[in-house]
């Protein structure tokens, strides 16, 4: 396994309506209070432990859990030319309860 730097693991934050709601809302699920959830576009070869370490180092917070999703690239057409967008990986990073709110712009 290659050693990637923290900035190579986390490529970009995912800023969608769903991810903003997850970031702002720490809800009670199954009787336990969950922390803030951050979403990132990450390197496809990055493991959950590498993602956890990168988030903890960049944002100075403690991570409770990491979930990942692999997305296949979509087929796109422009006239008769067909192509495919690249495949990518998204990580949902749940922070521990009581951690401060993370602002993506402040950490960079």
N, C-alpha and C positions, 0 to 999 in steps of 0.2 A: 504494500500500500504506500502511496506517495504521501509525502508530508506537504500539505497545502497550508498556506498562510490564511489567517482569519478573513482577510479581504477577498481571497480566492474562493472561500467556502460560501460566504454570504454575498450573493451577487447584487440583489436589490430588494427593497421591501415591496410587498404586494399591497397596493392601495386600491381596494375595491370597496363597494358598499358593504359587503359581508365582512371583509377584514377590518374595516373601521369600526363596525358594530362590535366585533369580537374584542378589539383592542380597548374600546371604551367601557365595555360591560363585563364586570366580573360577577357572574351569576352563581346561584346556589344550585348545584347539580348533585342528585343522589345524596342529599343531606350534608354535603361538604362544600365549603366555599372554594371556588376556583379563583386563581389569579388571572391576571391579564394575559391575553393570547396575542402574540405577534406572528405575522406571516411574512415569509421571505421566499424569494426565488433563490435557490441554492444550486451548487455544483451537482451534477448528476451522480458523481462518484462519492460524494460526501456521506459519511455515516452519521447516525443520530448522535453519537458521542462527540464527533468533530463539530457538528452544528451546535450542540449544547456548549462546548468549550468556546466556540467563536462568539456566541451571543453573550456569554458570561464575561469574556474578555473585553469586548467592544462596549457593552452597555453597563458594566459593573453591577449586574443583578444576579440572582440565583434562579436557575431554571428547574422547574418541577418535572416537566415532561416534554418530549418532542415527538410529533407525529409527522410522517412524510407521505407525499402522494406523487406518483410518477404520471406525467401527462405525455401522451403521444402528440406529435406535431400534426396539425390539420392539413388536409389537402386544399390547395388554393389554385384557382385558375385566373389567368389574365388572357382573355381571348381563347386561342387554341393552345396556349402554353400552360402546362400543368406543372405544379411544384408542390413542395411540402415544407411547412414551417418546421423548425427544429423542435425536438422533444425536450422537455424540461422537467424539473423537480421542484415541488413546493413543500415548505416545512411550516407546520403550525407549532410554535414554541409557547408553552404555557409557563408563565413565571410563578414563583412561589407566592403564597398568600402574604400580603403585607409589603411586597416590593414596591418601590416608587414607580410612578408612571413614566414610561419610556417615550421620548420624543426622538424620532429618527434623525432629524436635522441636528440636534445637539451633540450626538455622539460622533458625527463625522467631522 
